[in-house]
Amino acid sequence: MCVCDNKNVGSAVPLKNSDGEFHGGSRQMFLDLEMLRSDKWSAEMTVTAIAEEDRKYSTLVLHAKINYCPMCGRRLSLEDAGRRENAAN
């Protein structure tokens, strides 16, 4: 079972997080990576980076639409988007 399984549709799935020092050890960086499948026809990766220096924080958030699972390579839009309206009925 992979993070792209249909049971995860509608929820964000954390893929990776990390932290560490940089710039000679005077700064900390925190990174989070998650995948969100809001429905069967779309998926999005979100990367959140937080840098800390002297208790001051800078945050950067990036969103990217994806078509394939980053873990297993499966195509995520398995359903034809043209049938989206029919699925609601």
PyMOL Python script that loads the backbone (N, CA, C, O; Angstrom):
from pymol import cmd

cmd.read_pdbstr("""\
ATOM      1  N   MET A   1       0.846  -1.167   0.000  1.00  0.00           N
ATOM      2  CA  MET A   1       0.000   0.000   0.000  1.00  0.00           C
ATOM      3  C   MET A   1       0.899   1.240   0.000  1.00  0.00           C
ATOM      4  O   MET A   1       1.899   1.291   0.716  1.00  0.00           O
ATOM      5  N   CYS A   2       0.535   2.229  -0.803  1.00  0.00           N
ATOM      6  CA  CYS A   2       1.337   3.428  -0.979  1.00  0.00           C
ATOM      7  C   CYS A   2       0.573   4.654  -0.476  1.00  0.00           C
ATOM      8  O   CYS A   2      -0.626   4.572  -0.208  1.00  0.00           O
ATOM      9  N   VAL A   3       1.259   5.777  -0.350  1.00  0.00           N
ATOM     10  CA  VAL A   3       0.614   7.016   0.088  1.00  0.00           C
ATOM     11  C   VAL A   3      -0.420   7.503  -0.922  1.00  0.00           C
ATOM     12  O   VAL A   3      -1.284   8.308  -0.575  1.00  0.00           O
ATOM     13  N   CYS A   4      -0.346   7.030  -2.167  1.00  0.00           N
ATOM     14  CA  CYS A   4      -1.279   7.467  -3.207  1.00  0.00           C
ATOM     15  C   CYS A   4      -2.543   6.613  -3.243  1.00  0.00           C
ATOM     16  O   CYS A   4      -3.379   6.802  -4.126  1.00  0.00           O
ATOM     17  N   ASP A   5      -2.700   5.696  -2.322  1.00  0.00           N
ATOM     18  CA  ASP A   5      -3.879   4.839  -2.270  1.00  0.00           C
ATOM     19  C   ASP A   5      -5.146   5.688  -2.185  1.00  0.00           C
ATOM     20  O   ASP A   5      -5.138   6.748  -1.557  1.00  0.00           O
ATOM     21  N   ASN A   6      -6.226   5.238  -2.805  1.00  0.00           N
ATOM     22  CA  ASN A   6      -7.471   6.005  -2.841  1.00  0.00           C
ATOM     23  C   ASN A   6      -8.062   6.250  -1.456  1.00  0.00           C
ATOM     24  O   ASN A   6      -8.894   7.143  -1.301  1.00  0.00           O
ATOM     25  N   LYS A   7      -7.660   5.489  -0.457  1.00  0.00           N
ATOM     26  CA  LYS A   7      -8.184   5.728   0.895  1.00  0.00           C
ATOM     27  C   LYS A   7      -7.675   7.049   1.470  1.00  0.00           C
ATOM     28  O   LYS A   7      -8.239   7.559   2.439  1.00  0.00           O
ATOM     29  N   ASN A   8      -6.616   7.607   0.882  1.00  0.00           N
ATOM     30  CA  ASN A   8      -6.063   8.871   1.336  1.00  0.00           C
ATOM     31  C   ASN A   8      -6.637  10.087   0.613  1.00  0.00           C
ATOM     32  O   ASN A   8      -6.236  11.216   0.894  1.00  0.00           O
ATOM     33  N   VAL A   9      -7.574   9.870  -0.315  1.00  0.00           N
ATOM     34  CA  VAL A   9      -8.192  10.993  -1.015  1.00  0.00           C
ATOM     35  C   VAL A   9      -8.932  11.844   0.006  1.00  0.00           C
ATOM     36  O   VAL A   9      -9.705  11.334   0.817  1.00  0.00           O
ATOM     37  N   GLY A  10      -8.684  13.148  -0.044  1.00  0.00           N
ATOM     38  CA  GLY A  10      -9.329  14.079   0.871  1.00  0.00           C
ATOM     39  C   GLY A  10      -8.498  14.432   2.087  1.00  0.00           C
ATOM     40  O   GLY A  10      -8.926  15.243   2.908  1.00  0.00           O
ATOM     41  N   SER A  11      -7.318  13.843   2.222  1.00  0.00           N
ATOM     42  CA  SER A  11      -6.478  14.162   3.377  1.00  0.00           C
ATOM     43  C   SER A  11      -5.031  14.361   2.927  1.00  0.00           C
ATOM     44  O   SER A  11      -4.585  13.790   1.932  1.00  0.00           O
ATOM     45  N   ALA A  12      -4.322  15.175   3.679  1.00  0.00           N
ATOM     46  CA  ALA A  12      -2.907  15.402   3.408  1.00  0.00           C
ATOM     47  C   ALA A  12      -2.092  14.272   4.028  1.00  0.00           C
ATOM     48  O   ALA A  12      -2.338  13.873   5.167  1.00  0.00           O
ATOM     49  N   VAL A  13      -1.133  13.765   3.284  1.00  0.00           N
ATOM     50  CA  VAL A  13      -0.283  12.672   3.751  1.00  0.00           C
ATOM     51  C   VAL A  13       1.144  13.189   3.890  1.00  0.00           C
ATOM     52  O   VAL A  13       1.749  13.583   2.893  1.00  0.00           O
ATOM     53  N   PRO A  14       1.695  13.196   5.099  1.00  0.00           N
ATOM     54  CA  PRO A  14       3.080  13.633   5.262  1.00  0.00           C
ATOM     55  C   PRO A  14       4.031  12.621   4.624  1.00  0.00           C
ATOM     56  O   PRO A  14       3.904  11.417   4.846  1.00  0.00           O
ATOM     57  N   LEU A  15       4.984  13.116   3.833  1.00  0.00           N
ATOM     58  CA  LEU A  15       5.938  12.236   3.167  1.00  0.00           C
ATOM     59  C   LEU A  15       7.306  12.282   3.830  1.00  0.00           C
ATOM     60  O   LEU A  15       7.953  11.246   3.983  1.00  0.00           O
ATOM     61  N   LYS A  16       7.748  13.457   4.220  1.00  0.00           N
ATOM     62  CA  LYS A  16       9.086  13.581   4.778  1.00  0.00           C
ATOM     63  C   LYS A  16       9.170  14.881   5.569  1.00  0.00           C
ATOM     64  O   LYS A  16       8.570  15.887   5.192  1.00  0.00           O
ATOM     65  N   ASN A  17       9.907  14.850   6.651  1.00  0.00           N
ATOM     66  CA  ASN A  17      10.259  16.083   7.347  1.00  0.00           C
ATOM     67  C   ASN A  17      11.694  15.960   7.814  1.00  0.00           C
ATOM     68  O   ASN A  17      12.203  14.865   8.053  1.00  0.00           O
ATOM     69  N   SER A  18      12.323  17.093   7.936  1.00  0.00           N
ATOM     70  CA  SER A  18      13.739  17.102   8.290  1.00  0.00           C
ATOM     71  C   SER A  18      14.078  18.429   8.948  1.00  0.00           C
ATOM     72  O   SER A  18      13.381  19.426   8.759  1.00  0.00           O
ATOM     73  N   ASP A  19      15.131  18.428   9.705  1.00  0.00           N
ATOM     74  CA  ASP A  19      15.635  19.675  10.264  1.00  0.00           C
ATOM     75  C   ASP A  19      17.147  19.572  10.375  1.00  0.00           C
ATOM     76  O   ASP A  19      17.718  18.482  10.352  1.00  0.00           O
ATOM     77  N   GLY A  20      17.775  20.721  10.496  1.00  0.00           N
ATOM     78  CA  GLY A  20      19.225  20.722  10.612  1.00  0.00           C
ATOM     79  C   GLY A  20      19.773  22.126  10.675  1.00  0.00           C
ATOM     80  O   GLY A  20      19.054  23.108  10.492  1.00  0.00           O
ATOM     81  N   GLU A  21      21.051  22.199  10.937  1.00  0.00           N
ATOM     82  CA  GLU A  21      21.733  23.476  11.018  1.00  0.00           C
ATOM     83  C   GLU A  21      22.366  23.810   9.672  1.00  0.00           C
ATOM     84  O   GLU A  21      22.750  22.917   8.916  1.00  0.00           O
ATOM     85  N   PHE A  22      22.468  25.103   9.381  1.00  0.00           N
ATOM     86  CA  PHE A  22      23.176  25.539   8.189  1.00  0.00           C
ATOM     87  C   PHE A  22      23.793  26.898   8.469  1.00  0.00           C
ATOM     88  O   PHE A  22      23.556  27.483   9.526  1.00  0.00           O
ATOM     89  N   HIS A  23      24.562  27.392   7.555  1.00  0.00           N
ATOM     90  CA  HIS A  23      25.264  28.667   7.658  1.00  0.00           C
ATOM     91  C   HIS A  23      26.181  28.675   8.873  1.00  0.00           C
ATOM     92  O   HIS A  23      26.121  29.584   9.702  1.00  0.00           O
ATOM     93  N   GLY A  24      27.019  27.671   8.972  1.00  0.00           N
ATOM     94  CA  GLY A  24      27.980  27.581  10.064  1.00  0.00           C
ATOM     95  C   GLY A  24      27.363  27.226  11.406  1.00  0.00           C
ATOM     96  O   GLY A  24      27.974  27.461  12.448  1.00  0.00           O
ATOM     97  N   GLY A  25      26.170  26.667  11.395  1.00  0.00           N
ATOM     98  CA  GLY A  25      25.511  26.263  12.630  1.00  0.00           C
ATOM     99  C   GLY A  25      24.764  27.376  13.335  1.00  0.00           C
ATOM    100  O   GLY A  25      24.214  27.162  14.416  1.00  0.00           O
ATOM    101  N   SER A  26      24.735  28.578  12.736  1.00  0.00           N
ATOM    102  CA  SER A  26      24.052  29.698  13.392  1.00  0.00           C
ATOM    103  C   SER A  26      22.568  29.759  13.060  1.00  0.00           C
ATOM    104  O   SER A  26      21.839  30.562  13.642  1.00  0.00           O
ATOM    105  N   ARG A  27      22.111  28.921  12.130  1.00  0.00           N
ATOM    106  CA  ARG A  27      20.712  28.935  11.713  1.00  0.00           C
ATOM    107  C   ARG A  27      20.150  27.512  11.708  1.00  0.00           C
ATOM    108  O   ARG A  27      20.884  26.543  11.517  1.00  0.00           O
ATOM    109  N   GLN A  28      18.868  27.407  11.917  1.00  0.00           N
ATOM    110  CA  GLN A  28      18.160  26.131  11.836  1.00  0.00           C
ATOM    111  C   GLN A  28      17.199  26.172  10.659  1.00  0.00           C
ATOM    112  O   GLN A  28      16.642  27.224  10.345  1.00  0.00           O
ATOM    113  N   MET A  29      17.002  25.039  10.010  1.00  0.00           N
ATOM    114  CA  MET A  29      16.048  24.938   8.907  1.00  0.00           C
ATOM    115  C   MET A  29      15.168  23.727   9.159  1.00  0.00           C
ATOM    116  O   MET A  29      15.657  22.657   9.522  1.00  0.00           O
ATOM    117  N   PHE A  30      13.872  23.901   8.966  1.00  0.00           N
ATOM    118  CA  PHE A  30      12.894  22.820   9.100  1.00  0.00           C
ATOM    119  C   PHE A  30      12.184  22.666   7.762  1.00  0.00           C
ATOM    120  O   PHE A  30      11.732  23.654   7.183  1.00  0.00           O
ATOM    121  N   LEU A  31      12.083  21.444   7.267  1.00  0.00           N
ATOM    122  CA  LEU A  31      11.425  21.170   5.990  1.00  0.00           C
ATOM    123  C   LEU A  31      10.335  20.120   6.183  1.00  0.00           C
ATOM    124  O   LEU A  31      10.540  19.119   6.869  1.00  0.00           O
ATOM    125  N   ASP A  32       9.178  20.357   5.573  1.00  0.00           N
ATOM    126  CA  ASP A  32       8.082  19.388   5.561  1.00  0.00           C
ATOM    127  C   ASP A  32       7.631  19.192   4.127  1.00  0.00           C
ATOM    128  O   ASP A  32       7.538  20.154   3.365  1.00  0.00           O
ATOM    129  N   LEU A  33       7.349  17.951   3.756  1.00  0.00           N
ATOM    130  CA  LEU A  33       6.866  17.609   2.429  1.00  0.00           C
ATOM    131  C   LEU A  33       5.620  16.760   2.597  1.00  0.00           C
ATOM    132  O   LEU A  33       5.642  15.749   3.299  1.00  0.00           O
ATOM    133  N   GLU A  34       4.518  17.174   1.945  1.00  0.00           N
ATOM    134  CA  GLU A  34       3.287  16.391   2.032  1.00  0.00           C
ATOM    135  C   GLU A  34       2.568  16.376   0.699  1.00  0.00           C
ATOM    136  O   GLU A  34       2.763  17.251  -0.144  1.00  0.00           O
ATOM    137  N   MET A  35       1.729  15.362   0.525  1.00  0.00           N
ATOM    138  CA  MET A  35       0.940  15.210  -0.682  1.00  0.00           C
ATOM    139  C   MET A  35      -0.530  15.280  -0.315  1.00  0.00           C
ATOM    140  O   MET A  35      -0.963  14.668   0.661  1.00  0.00           O
ATOM    141  N   LEU A  36      -1.297  16.025  -1.097  1.00  0.00           N
ATOM    142  CA  LEU A  36      -2.735  16.143  -0.879  1.00  0.00           C
ATOM    143  C   LEU A  36      -3.465  15.736  -2.144  1.00  0.00           C
ATOM    144  O   LEU A  36      -3.228  16.291  -3.217  1.00  0.00           O
ATOM    145  N   ARG A  37      -4.358  14.761  -2.010  1.00  0.00           N
ATOM    146  CA  ARG A  37      -5.258  14.394  -3.108  1.00  0.00           C
ATOM    147  C   ARG A  37      -6.646  14.851  -2.683  1.00  0.00           C
ATOM    148  O   ARG A  37      -7.305  14.193  -1.877  1.00  0.00           O
ATOM    149  N   SER A  38      -7.085  15.977  -3.227  1.00  0.00           N
ATOM    150  CA  SER A  38      -8.387  16.512  -2.849  1.00  0.00           C
ATOM    151  C   SER A  38      -9.524  15.714  -3.475  1.00  0.00           C
ATOM    152  O   SER A  38     -10.627  15.686  -2.929  1.00  0.00           O
ATOM    153  N   ASP A  39      -9.277  15.067  -4.607  1.00  0.00           N
ATOM    154  CA  ASP A  39     -10.245  14.177  -5.245  1.00  0.00           C
ATOM    155  C   ASP A  39      -9.470  13.161  -6.082  1.00  0.00           C
ATOM    156  O   ASP A  39      -8.239  13.145  -6.044  1.00  0.00           O
ATOM    157  N   LYS A  40     -10.171  12.318  -6.833  1.00  0.00           N
ATOM    158  CA  LYS A  40      -9.508  11.266  -7.613  1.00  0.00           C
ATOM    159  C   LYS A  40      -8.804  11.802  -8.852  1.00  0.00           C
ATOM    160  O   LYS A  40      -8.068  11.068  -9.510  1.00  0.00           O
ATOM    161  N   TRP A  41      -9.023  13.088  -9.181  1.00  0.00           N
ATOM    162  CA  TRP A  41      -8.519  13.630 -10.430  1.00  0.00           C
ATOM    163  C   TRP A  41      -7.370  14.605 -10.260  1.00  0.00           C
ATOM    164  O   TRP A  41      -6.820  15.081 -11.253  1.00  0.00           O
ATOM    165  N   SER A  42      -6.995  14.912  -9.034  1.00  0.00           N
ATOM    166  CA  SER A  42      -5.923  15.886  -8.853  1.00  0.00           C
ATOM    167  C   SER A  42      -5.111  15.567  -7.607  1.00  0.00           C
ATOM    168  O   SER A  42      -5.584  14.914  -6.676  1.00  0.00           O
ATOM    169  N   ALA A  43      -3.875  16.048  -7.619  1.00  0.00           N
ATOM    170  CA  ALA A  43      -2.984  15.878  -6.475  1.00  0.00           C
ATOM    171  C   ALA A  43      -2.024  17.056  -6.442  1.00  0.00           C
ATOM    172  O   ALA A  43      -1.727  17.671  -7.466  1.00  0.00           O
ATOM    173  N   GLU A  44      -1.551  17.352  -5.252  1.00  0.00           N
ATOM    174  CA  GLU A  44      -0.659  18.487  -5.067  1.00  0.00           C
ATOM    175  C   GLU A  44       0.407  18.151  -4.032  1.00  0.00           C
ATOM    176  O   GLU A  44       0.130  17.521  -3.012  1.00  0.00           O
ATOM    177  N   MET A  45       1.624  18.583  -4.316  1.00  0.00           N
ATOM    178  CA  MET A  45       2.707  18.457  -3.350  1.00  0.00           C
ATOM    179  C   MET A  45       2.891  19.813  -2.692  1.00  0.00           C
ATOM    180  O   MET A  45       2.826  20.849  -3.353  1.00  0.00           O
ATOM    181  N   THR A  46       3.117  19.800  -1.397  1.00  0.00           N
ATOM    182  CA  THR A  46       3.376  21.030  -0.653  1.00  0.00           C
ATOM    183  C   THR A  46       4.692  20.882   0.093  1.00  0.00           C
ATOM    184  O   THR A  46       4.909  19.907   0.814  1.00  0.00           O
ATOM    185  N   VAL A  47       5.566  21.863  -0.092  1.00  0.00           N
ATOM    186  CA  VAL A  47       6.836  21.918   0.625  1.00  0.00           C
ATOM    187  C   VAL A  47       6.795  23.157   1.510  1.00  0.00           C
ATOM    188  O   VAL A  47       6.547  24.265   1.035  1.00  0.00           O
ATOM    189  N   THR A  48       7.039  22.959   2.783  1.00  0.00           N
ATOM    190  CA  THR A  48       7.092  24.072   3.732  1.00  0.00           C
ATOM    191  C   THR A  48       8.493  24.132   4.319  1.00  0.00           C
ATOM    192  O   THR A  48       8.988  23.150   4.873  1.00  0.00           O
ATOM    193  N   ALA A  49       9.124  25.285   4.192  1.00  0.00           N
ATOM    194  CA  ALA A  49      10.466  25.497   4.736  1.00  0.00           C
ATOM    195  C   ALA A  49      10.399  26.631   5.755  1.00  0.00           C
ATOM    196  O   ALA A  49       9.858  27.701   5.476  1.00  0.00           O
ATOM    197  N   ILE A  50      10.948  26.384   6.925  1.00  0.00           N
ATOM    198  CA  ILE A  50      10.996  27.398   7.974  1.00  0.00           C
ATOM    199  C   ILE A  50      12.448  27.562   8.394  1.00  0.00           C
ATOM    200  O   ILE A  50      13.097  26.602   8.809  1.00  0.00           O
ATOM    201  N   ALA A  51      12.950  28.778   8.284  1.00  0.00           N
ATOM    202  CA  ALA A  51      14.316  29.089   8.700  1.00  0.00           C
ATOM    203  C   ALA A  51      14.248  29.913   9.981  1.00  0.00           C
ATOM    204  O   ALA A  51      13.423  30.817  10.114  1.00  0.00           O
ATOM    205  N   GLU A  52      15.127  29.585  10.914  1.00  0.00           N
ATOM    206  CA  GLU A  52      15.150  30.279  12.207  1.00  0.00           C
ATOM    207  C   GLU A  52      16.539  30.823  12.462  1.00  0.00           C
ATOM    208  O   GLU A  52      17.535  30.114  12.319  1.00  0.00           O
ATOM    209  N   GLU A  53      16.595  32.077  12.838  1.00  0.00           N
ATOM    210  CA  GLU A  53      17.852  32.691  13.233  1.00  0.00           C
ATOM    211  C   GLU A  53      17.558  33.698  14.341  1.00  0.00           C
ATOM    212  O   GLU A  53      16.784  34.635  14.145  1.00  0.00           O
ATOM    213  N   ASP A  54      18.163  33.508  15.481  1.00  0.00           N
ATOM    214  CA  ASP A  54      17.972  34.388  16.632  1.00  0.00           C
ATOM    215  C   ASP A  54      16.491  34.575  16.973  1.00  0.00           C
ATOM    216  O   ASP A  54      16.026  35.689  17.215  1.00  0.00           O
ATOM    217  N   ARG A  55      15.763  33.453  16.984  1.00  0.00           N
ATOM    218  CA  ARG A  55      14.338  33.434  17.318  1.00  0.00           C
ATOM    219  C   ARG A  55      13.465  34.239  16.362  1.00  0.00           C
ATOM    220  O   ARG A  55      12.344  34.613  16.708  1.00  0.00           O
ATOM    221  N   LYS A  56      13.969  34.501  15.177  1.00  0.00           N
ATOM    222  CA  LYS A  56      13.190  35.124  14.109  1.00  0.00           C
ATOM    223  C   LYS A  56      12.975  34.055  13.051  1.00  0.00           C
ATOM    224  O   LYS A  56      13.915  33.358  12.669  1.00  0.00           O
ATOM    225  N   TYR A  57      11.739  33.922  12.576  1.00  0.00           N
ATOM    226  CA  TYR A  57      11.382  32.840  11.668  1.00  0.00           C
ATOM    227  C   TYR A  57      10.970  33.388  10.310  1.00  0.00           C
ATOM    228  O   TYR A  57      10.276  34.400  10.217  1.00  0.00           O
ATOM    229  N   SER A  58      11.403  32.715   9.273  1.00  0.00           N
ATOM    230  CA  SER A  58      10.978  32.998   7.906  1.00  0.00           C
ATOM    231  C   SER A  58      10.357  31.727   7.364  1.00  0.00           C
ATOM    232  O   SER A  58      10.913  30.641   7.527  1.00  0.00           O
ATOM    233  N   THR A  59       9.207  31.855   6.718  1.00  0.00           N
ATOM    234  CA  THR A  59       8.491  30.693   6.209  1.00  0.00           C
ATOM    235  C   THR A  59       8.292  30.816   4.702  1.00  0.00           C
ATOM    236  O   THR A  59       7.958  31.885   4.191  1.00  0.00           O
ATOM    237  N   LEU A  60       8.500  29.714   4.007  1.00  0.00           N
ATOM    238  CA  LEU A  60       8.285  29.633   2.571  1.00  0.00           C
ATOM    239  C   LEU A  60       7.450  28.392   2.302  1.00  0.00           C
ATOM    240  O   LEU A  60       7.800  27.298   2.745  1.00  0.00           O
ATOM    241  N   VAL A  61       6.347  28.556   1.578  1.00  0.00           N
ATOM    242  CA  VAL A  61       5.480  27.430   1.245  1.00  0.00           C
ATOM    243  C   VAL A  61       5.344  27.367  -0.270  1.00  0.00           C
ATOM    244  O   VAL A  61       5.013  28.366  -0.908  1.00  0.00           O
ATOM    245  N   LEU A  62       5.599  26.196  -0.848  1.00  0.00           N
ATOM    246  CA  LEU A  62       5.478  25.982  -2.283  1.00  0.00           C
ATOM    247  C   LEU A  62       4.444  24.900  -2.555  1.00  0.00           C
ATOM    248  O   LEU A  62       4.425  23.869  -1.882  1.00  0.00           O
ATOM    249  N   HIS A  63       3.580  25.134  -3.546  1.00  0.00           N
ATOM    250  CA  HIS A  63       2.573  24.160  -3.959  1.00  0.00           C
ATOM    251  C   HIS A  63       2.829  23.807  -5.423  1.00  0.00           C
ATOM    252  O   HIS A  63       3.080  24.692  -6.242  1.00  0.00           O
ATOM    253  N   ALA A  64       2.766  22.534  -5.747  1.00  0.00           N
ATOM    254  CA  ALA A  64       2.953  22.091  -7.129  1.00  0.00           C
ATOM    255  C   ALA A  64       1.956  20.985  -7.436  1.00  0.00           C
ATOM    256  O   ALA A  64       1.848  20.014  -6.686  1.00  0.00           O
ATOM    257  N   LYS A  65       1.231  21.129  -8.536  1.00  0.00           N
ATOM    258  CA  LYS A  65       0.314  20.072  -8.971  1.00  0.00           C
ATOM    259  C   LYS A  65       1.139  18.936  -9.556  1.00  0.00           C
ATOM    260  O   LYS A  65       2.108  19.171 -10.278  1.00  0.00           O
ATOM    261  N   ILE A  66       0.754  17.709  -9.241  1.00  0.00           N
ATOM    262  CA  ILE A  66       1.486  16.544  -9.730  1.00  0.00           C
ATOM    263  C   ILE A  66       0.523  15.569 -10.385  1.00  0.00           C
ATOM    264  O   ILE A  66      -0.664  15.550 -10.059  1.00  0.00           O
ATOM    265  N   ASN A  67       1.025  14.765 -11.299  1.00  0.00           N
ATOM    266  CA  ASN A  67       0.226  13.747 -11.985  1.00  0.00           C
ATOM    267  C   ASN A  67       0.622  12.339 -11.589  1.00  0.00           C
ATOM    268  O   ASN A  67      -0.132  11.396 -11.828  1.00  0.00           O
ATOM    269  N   TYR A  68       1.803  12.179 -10.982  1.00  0.00           N
ATOM    270  CA  TYR A  68       2.310  10.855 -10.637  1.00  0.00           C
ATOM    271  C   TYR A  68       2.725  10.828  -9.166  1.00  0.00           C
ATOM    272  O   TYR A  68       3.178  11.835  -8.622  1.00  0.00           O
ATOM    273  N   CYS A  69       2.569   9.691  -8.542  1.00  0.00           N
ATOM    274  CA  CYS A  69       2.951   9.533  -7.146  1.00  0.00           C
ATOM    275  C   CYS A  69       4.464   9.640  -7.022  1.00  0.00           C
ATOM    276  O   CYS A  69       5.183   8.977  -7.769  1.00  0.00           O
ATOM    277  N   PRO A  70       4.969  10.458  -6.095  1.00  0.00           N
ATOM    278  CA  PRO A  70       6.419  10.568  -5.937  1.00  0.00           C
ATOM    279  C   PRO A  70       7.049   9.331  -5.298  1.00  0.00           C
ATOM    280  O   PRO A  70       8.268   9.169  -5.349  1.00  0.00           O
ATOM    281  N   MET A  71       6.246   8.464  -4.704  1.00  0.00           N
ATOM    282  CA  MET A  71       6.782   7.276  -4.038  1.00  0.00           C
ATOM    283  C   MET A  71       6.832   6.059  -4.963  1.00  0.00           C
ATOM    284  O   MET A  71       7.843   5.359  -5.013  1.00  0.00           O
ATOM    285  N   CYS A  72       5.743   5.805  -5.695  1.00  0.00           N
ATOM    286  CA  CYS A  72       5.694   4.586  -6.516  1.00  0.00           C
ATOM    287  C   CYS A  72       5.628   4.854  -8.019  1.00  0.00           C
ATOM    288  O   CYS A  72       5.816   3.930  -8.810  1.00  0.00           O
ATOM    289  N   GLY A  73       5.364   6.103  -8.434  1.00  0.00           N
ATOM    290  CA  GLY A  73       5.309   6.432  -9.853  1.00  0.00           C
ATOM    291  C   GLY A  73       3.968   6.207 -10.516  1.00  0.00           C
ATOM    292  O   GLY A  73       3.836   6.433 -11.719  1.00  0.00           O
ATOM    293  N   ARG A  74       2.960   5.763  -9.762  1.00  0.00           N
ATOM    294  CA  ARG A  74       1.639   5.499 -10.331  1.00  0.00           C
ATOM    295  C   ARG A  74       0.991   6.794 -10.801  1.00  0.00           C
ATOM    296  O   ARG A  74       1.105   7.826 -10.140  1.00  0.00           O
ATOM    297  N   ARG A  75       0.308   6.740 -11.948  1.00  0.00           N
ATOM    298  CA  ARG A  75      -0.446   7.897 -12.434  1.00  0.00           C
ATOM    299  C   ARG A  75      -1.613   8.121 -11.482  1.00  0.00           C
ATOM    300  O   ARG A  75      -2.355   7.186 -11.182  1.00  0.00           O
ATOM    301  N   LEU A  76      -1.783   9.356 -11.001  1.00  0.00           N
ATOM    302  CA  LEU A  76      -2.779   9.644  -9.981  1.00  0.00           C
ATOM    303  C   LEU A  76      -4.156   9.943 -10.542  1.00  0.00           C
ATOM    304  O   LEU A  76      -5.155   9.744  -9.851  1.00  0.00           O
ATOM    305  N   SER A  77      -4.234  10.415 -11.775  1.00  0.00           N
ATOM    306  CA  SER A  77      -5.540  10.700 -12.363  1.00  0.00           C
ATOM    307  C   SER A  77      -6.049   9.462 -13.088  1.00  0.00           C
ATOM    308  O   SER A  77      -6.137   9.442 -14.315  1.00  0.00           O
ATOM    309  N   LEU A  78      -6.383   8.429 -12.316  1.00  0.00           N
ATOM    310  CA  LEU A  78      -6.836   7.165 -12.900  1.00  0.00           C
ATOM    311  C   LEU A  78      -8.216   7.283 -13.518  1.00  0.00           C
ATOM    312  O   LEU A  78      -8.532   6.580 -14.478  1.00  0.00           O
ATOM    313  N   GLU A  79      -9.027   8.157 -12.979  1.00  0.00           N
ATOM    314  CA  GLU A  79     -10.365   8.380 -13.511  1.00  0.00           C
ATOM    315  C   GLU A  79     -10.287   9.444 -14.602  1.00  0.00           C
ATOM    316  O   GLU A  79      -9.481  10.369 -14.511  1.00  0.00           O
ATOM    317  N   ASP A  80     -11.116   9.317 -15.626  1.00  0.00           N
ATOM    318  CA  ASP A  80     -11.195  10.315 -16.680  1.00  0.00           C
ATOM    319  C   ASP A  80     -11.842  11.570 -16.100  1.00  0.00           C
ATOM    320  O   ASP A  80     -12.956  11.508 -15.581  1.00  0.00           O
ATOM    321  N   ALA A  81     -11.153  12.704 -16.182  1.00  0.00           N
ATOM    322  CA  ALA A  81     -11.677  13.950 -15.613  1.00  0.00           C
ATOM    323  C   ALA A  81     -13.007  14.339 -16.249  1.00  0.00           C
ATOM    324  O   ALA A  81     -13.795  15.050 -15.626  1.00  0.00           O
ATOM    325  N   GLY A  82     -13.273  13.892 -17.468  1.00  0.00           N
ATOM    326  CA  GLY A  82     -14.550  14.181 -18.129  1.00  0.00           C
ATOM    327  C   GLY A  82     -15.717  13.482 -17.453  1.00  0.00           C
ATOM    328  O   GLY A  82     -16.865  13.886 -17.633  1.00  0.00           O
ATOM    329  N   ARG A  83     -15.439  12.431 -16.673  1.00  0.00           N
ATOM    330  CA  ARG A  83     -16.505  11.711 -15.970  1.00  0.00           C
ATOM    331  C   ARG A  83     -16.695  12.228 -14.551  1.00  0.00           C
ATOM    332  O   ARG A  83     -17.451  11.639 -13.779  1.00  0.00           O
ATOM    333  N   ARG A  84     -16.034  13.299 -14.202  1.00  0.00           N
ATOM    334  CA  ARG A  84     -16.092  13.842 -12.856  1.00  0.00           C
ATOM    335  C   ARG A  84     -17.530  14.145 -12.455  1.00  0.00           C
ATOM    336  O   ARG A  84     -17.923  13.853 -11.325  1.00  0.00           O
ATOM    337  N   GLU A  85     -18.321  14.723 -13.353  1.00  0.00           N
ATOM    338  CA  GLU A  85     -19.700  15.074 -13.046  1.00  0.00           C
ATOM    339  C   GLU A  85     -20.541  13.821 -12.800  1.00  0.00           C
ATOM    340  O   GLU A  85     -21.429  13.825 -11.947  1.00  0.00           O
ATOM    341  N   ASN A  86     -20.264  12.758 -13.541  1.00  0.00           N
ATOM    342  CA  ASN A  86     -21.015  11.509 -13.378  1.00  0.00           C
ATOM    343  C   ASN A  86     -20.721  10.845 -12.039  1.00  0.00           C
ATOM    344  O   ASN A  86     -21.590  10.178 -11.477  1.00  0.00           O
ATOM    345  N   ALA A  87     -19.518  11.018 -11.526  1.00  0.00           N
ATOM    346  CA  ALA A  87     -19.131  10.397 -10.267  1.00  0.00           C
ATOM    347  C   ALA A  87     -19.874  11.018  -9.089  1.00  0.00           C
ATOM    348  O   ALA A  87     -20.075  10.365  -8.065  1.00  0.00           O
ATOM    349  N   ALA A  88     -20.279  12.267  -9.231  1.00  0.00           N
ATOM    350  CA  ALA A  88     -20.984  12.953  -8.149  1.00  0.00           C
ATOM    351  C   ALA A  88     -22.416  12.443  -8.009  1.00  0.00           C
ATOM    352  O   ALA A  88     -23.028  12.599  -6.953  1.00  0.00           O
ATOM    353  N   ASN A  89     -22.944  11.844  -9.050  1.00  0.00           N
ATOM    354  CA  ASN A  89     -24.340  11.369  -9.019  1.00  0.00           C
ATOM    355  C   ASN A  89     -24.468  10.012  -8.385  1.00  0.00           C
ATOM    356  O   ASN A  89     -25.573   9.478  -8.285  1.00  0.00           O
TER     357      ASN A  89
END
""", "prot")
cmd.dss("prot")
cmd.show_as("cartoon", "prot")
cmd.util.cbc("prot")
cmd.orient("prot")
